Amino acid sequence: MSNPLDNAIAVLRTHQDAEHGPLGAVSPLPKVLVTFSYLLLAVSFRMHDVLGTALFAALPYVFGAICRISPWFLLKRASLALPFVLCAGLANCWFDRVPVAVLPHLAIPGGVLVLLGLVCKTLGTVSAVTLLAATTSITQISAALTSLHVPCPIVVQLQLLFRYLLLTFEEMRTIVTAYHLRAASSRGIPLRHWGTIVTRAFLRAGNRGNAIYFAMQCRLFDARRPLPKPARPSWQESLATVLAILALVGLRYFLP
């Protein structure tokens, strides 16, 4: 039976060098532009505009279903960010108790509305980024960022960070497997050992990362060298990108 570490490694390897889904053949620049526009518009809702935020957050799931990407897959990935949002949003329920009229005969405390708005924004933005990652490889995303004149060191750092995460998960899997082989009778790893395990995993991943970077330098790698730009999108893709962004702007300002 696969464990969460194996699943995380499989996901990172899957999205490292290949595009997937029906949108894989689309040029990466339009997808990055539409995703970035959606992120800006999704977080622009006011803190008490729960209905509009919820409707706008549903767009990635609807579009994912149209492109044959399961909405449950997007929701499962987006829900991983909810604990961080709940820690910040639950405090508003205590400090902001002023009722806010939602319907003619319905008033809800402002802190609850803020919490619901944060949850909707999180589910929408994270699912949009997940949809982009599910249809575009990290190499193509980096090339699209280069076309947008993002500084080359930032793009290279993004690529190295992606690969460093893969190294970290691989080292964590190795250490956990070694622990279970030495303590086969244990059902899990005690909490008192997790500090040592996580620290050792990061140290081992750092050593592997240094070795890989030295190997890249032996192959004349230079972070200051401009990255290759992707193929220019066709006029059909450019027109579809403009229409999609205009549709998002229209929905943002016409939703309640």
Phi, psi and omega per residue, in radians:
M1 nan 2.347 -3.105
S2 -1.312 2.576 3.119
N3 -1.868 2.977 -3.117
P4 -1.021 -0.588 3.123
L5 -1.149 -0.741 3.091
D6 -1.097 -0.693 3.118
N7 -1.133 -0.726 3.138
A8 -1.131 -0.727 3.124
I9 -1.138 -0.713 3.128
A10 -1.107 -0.702 3.132
V11 -1.140 -0.775 -3.124
L12 -1.136 -0.702 3.120
R13 -1.212 -0.594 -3.118
T14 -1.136 -0.699 -3.069
H15 -1.663 0.242 -3.073
Q16 -1.409 -0.760 -2.998
D17 -2.305 -0.012 -3.040
A18 -2.321 2.571 3.074
E19 -1.586 2.637 -3.056
H20 -2.388 2.783 3.102
G21 1.415 3.009 -3.137
P22 -1.149 -0.351 3.107
L23 -1.538 0.051 -3.126
G24 -1.123 -0.496 -3.124
A25 -1.431 -0.174 -3.141
V26 -1.338 2.521 3.105
S27 -1.022 2.468 -3.052
P28 -1.204 -0.503 -3.082
L29 -1.073 -0.813 3.084
P30 -1.037 -0.675 -3.129
K31 -1.164 -0.691 3.118
V32 -1.159 -0.725 -3.134
L33 -1.125 -0.772 -3.139
V34 -1.152 -0.731 3.127
T35 -1.115 -0.762 3.141
F36 -1.121 -0.699 3.098
S37 -1.116 -0.719 3.125
Y38 -1.101 -0.727 -3.129
L39 -1.082 -0.752 3.133
L40 -1.111 -0.743 -3.102
L41 -1.288 -0.578 -3.099
A42 -1.169 -0.636 -3.118
V43 -1.532 -0.004 -3.104
S44 -1.507 -0.109 3.115
F45 -1.191 2.546 3.076
R46 -1.219 2.804 -2.941
M47 -1.178 -0.370 -3.129
H48 -1.789 0.048 3.131
D49 -1.507 1.231 -3.030
V50 -1.265 -0.732 -3.072
L51 -1.112 -0.852 3.121
G52 -1.122 -0.671 3.115
T53 -1.107 -0.732 -3.135
A54 -1.145 -0.754 3.127
L55 -1.139 -0.692 3.125
F56 -1.215 -0.595 3.125
A57 -1.212 -0.356 -3.140
A58 -1.377 -0.217 -3.079
L59 -1.058 -0.789 3.129
P60 -1.057 -0.599 -3.129
Y61 -1.255 -0.680 3.089
V62 -1.146 -0.797 3.135
F63 -1.153 -0.642 3.084
G64 -1.106 -0.696 3.106
A65 -1.140 -0.653 3.092
I66 -1.122 -0.640 -3.127
C67 -1.564 0.280 3.085
R68 1.093 0.621 2.989
I69 -1.973 2.139 -2.997
S70 -1.056 2.231 3.042
P71 -1.053 -0.519 3.107
W72 -1.168 -0.587 3.063
F73 -1.095 -0.788 3.112
L74 -1.150 -0.735 -3.124
L75 -1.153 -0.638 3.132
K76 -1.139 -0.717 3.121
R77 -1.233 -0.695 -3.102
A78 -1.221 -0.528 -3.111
S79 -1.172 -0.284 3.119
L80 -1.158 -0.409 3.137
A81 -1.556 -0.115 -3.071
L82 -1.147 -0.651 3.131
P83 -0.987 -0.648 3.132
F84 -1.193 -0.650 -3.138
V85 -1.266 -0.670 -3.131
L86 -1.133 -0.600 3.120
C87 -1.085 -0.639 3.131
A88 -1.481 -0.607 -3.061
G89 -1.354 -0.544 -3.123
L90 -1.157 -0.482 3.108
A91 -1.142 -0.558 3.116
N92 -1.127 -0.536 3.126
C93 -1.125 -0.458 3.134
W94 -1.508 -0.696 -3.045
F95 -1.513 -0.525 -3.092
D96 -1.945 1.668 -3.119
R97 -1.933 0.167 -3.118
V98 -1.254 2.182 -3.132
P99 -1.149 2.444 3.098
V100 -2.135 2.254 -3.105
A101 -1.255 2.094 3.089
V102 -1.732 -0.789 3.068
L103 -2.180 2.951 -3.107
P104 -0.922 -0.602 -3.104
H105 -2.153 0.505 -3.119
L106 -2.427 2.157 3.100
A107 -2.198 2.329 -3.116
I108 -2.133 2.454 3.091
P109 -0.952 2.477 -3.084
G110 -1.069 -0.592 3.133
G111 -1.119 -0.627 3.096
V112 -1.170 -0.704 3.102
L113 -1.117 -0.692 3.101
V114 -1.105 -0.738 3.121
L115 -1.083 -0.799 3.124
L116 -1.113 -0.678 3.106
G117 -1.122 -0.711 3.105
L118 -1.123 -0.697 3.120
V119 -1.120 -0.777 3.141
C120 -1.125 -0.754 3.119
K121 -1.098 -0.693 3.134
T122 -1.143 -0.825 -3.140
L123 -1.097 -0.640 -3.125
G124 -1.269 -0.836 -3.071
T125 -1.222 -0.760 -3.131
V126 -1.155 -0.673 3.110
S127 -1.176 -0.588 3.097
A128 -1.154 -0.741 3.090
V129 -1.164 -0.668 3.097
T130 -1.113 -0.695 3.100
L131 -1.102 -0.688 3.076
L132 -1.124 -0.764 -3.141
A133 -1.177 -0.496 -3.136
A134 -1.351 -0.269 -3.101
T135 -2.058 -0.052 -3.077
T136 -2.481 2.343 3.118
S137 -1.324 2.839 3.127
I138 -1.127 -0.533 3.104
T139 -1.159 -0.738 3.136
Q140 -1.229 -0.636 3.082
I141 -1.116 -0.728 3.115
S142 -1.104 -0.698 3.114
A143 -1.136 -0.663 3.105
A144 -1.163 -0.672 3.083
L145 -1.124 -0.606 3.072
T146 -1.118 -0.681 3.095
S147 -1.122 -0.479 3.107
L148 -1.517 0.197 3.083
H149 1.120 0.547 2.969
V150 -1.231 2.353 -3.104
P151 -0.941 2.408 -3.070
C152 -1.006 -0.739 3.121
P153 -1.023 -0.582 3.124
I154 -1.201 -0.714 3.137
V155 -1.159 -0.745 3.110
V156 -1.111 -0.687 3.107
Q157 -1.106 -0.643 3.088
L158 -1.110 -0.761 3.112
Q159 -1.120 -0.758 3.137
L160 -1.144 -0.654 3.106
L161 -1.107 -0.717 3.115
F162 -1.059 -0.776 -3.141
R163 -1.259 -0.533 3.101
Y164 -1.174 -0.616 3.062
L165 -1.091 -0.714 3.106
L166 -1.094 -0.749 3.103
L167 -1.097 -0.702 -3.127
T168 -1.110 -0.781 3.125
F169 -1.144 -0.673 3.114
E170 -1.123 -0.748 3.119
E171 -1.185 -0.654 3.084
M172 -1.097 -0.715 3.100
R173 -1.109 -0.701 3.124
T174 -1.095 -0.763 -3.111
I175 -1.190 -0.738 3.138
V176 -1.137 -0.698 3.099
T177 -1.107 -0.745 3.096
A178 -1.094 -0.653 3.120
Y179 -1.119 -0.779 -3.120
H180 -1.193 -0.546 3.100
L181 -1.211 -0.580 3.121
R182 -1.451 -0.445 3.119
A183 -2.241 1.211 -3.048
A184 -1.167 -0.432 -3.093
S185 -1.398 -0.257 -3.112
S186 -1.378 2.466 3.136
R187 -1.454 -0.372 3.133
G188 -2.787 -3.092 -3.138
I189 -1.707 2.160 3.113
P190 -1.043 2.626 -3.091
L191 -1.088 -0.531 -3.100
R192 -1.199 -0.295 -3.135
H193 -1.655 -0.190 -3.035
W194 -1.204 -0.562 3.106
G195 -1.067 -0.787 3.117
T196 -1.158 -0.699 -3.099
I197 -1.162 -0.811 -3.131
V198 -1.128 -0.737 3.128
T199 -1.090 -0.790 3.132
R200 -1.129 -0.621 3.122
A201 -1.127 -0.753 3.127
F202 -1.161 -0.682 3.119
L203 -1.146 -0.759 3.122
R204 -1.154 -0.683 3.104
A205 -1.160 -0.650 3.084
G206 -1.114 -0.705 3.101
N207 -1.125 -0.736 3.096
R208 -1.153 -0.651 3.108
G209 -1.122 -0.697 3.089
N210 -1.109 -0.725 3.126
A211 -1.101 -0.707 3.126
I212 -1.175 -0.680 3.135
Y213 -1.154 -0.690 3.080
F214 -1.107 -0.659 3.088
A215 -1.145 -0.646 3.087
M216 -1.145 -0.667 3.096
Q217 -1.166 -0.605 3.067
C218 -1.115 -0.423 3.092
R219 -1.680 0.396 3.035
L220 1.130 0.669 3.064
F221 -1.284 2.408 3.109
D222 -2.449 2.027 -3.097
A223 -1.150 -0.357 -3.135
R224 -1.425 -0.165 -3.136
R225 -1.310 2.289 -3.121
P226 -1.052 2.420 3.105
L227 -1.371 2.642 3.115
P228 -1.161 2.457 3.139
K229 -1.521 2.619 3.130
P230 -1.300 2.974 3.092
A231 -1.138 2.470 -3.125
R232 -1.168 2.416 3.133
P233 -1.155 2.656 3.104
S234 -1.263 2.947 -3.126
W235 -1.167 -0.531 3.074
Q236 -1.130 -0.740 3.115
E237 -1.181 -0.660 3.106
S238 -1.122 -0.743 3.126
L239 -1.135 -0.745 3.123
A240 -1.112 -0.614 3.115
T241 -1.142 -0.790 3.130
V242 -1.096 -0.767 3.139
L243 -1.136 -0.685 3.133
A244 -1.138 -0.730 3.140
I245 -1.176 -0.716 3.094
L246 -1.111 -0.664 3.104
A247 -1.136 -0.699 3.106
L248 -1.130 -0.734 3.118
V249 -1.121 -0.731 3.115
G250 -1.101 -0.749 3.110
L251 -1.127 -0.655 -3.103
R252 -1.096 -0.725 -3.019
Y253 -1.644 -0.082 3.058
F254 -1.858 -0.192 3.083
L255 -1.304 2.626 -3.135
P256 -1.224 nan nan
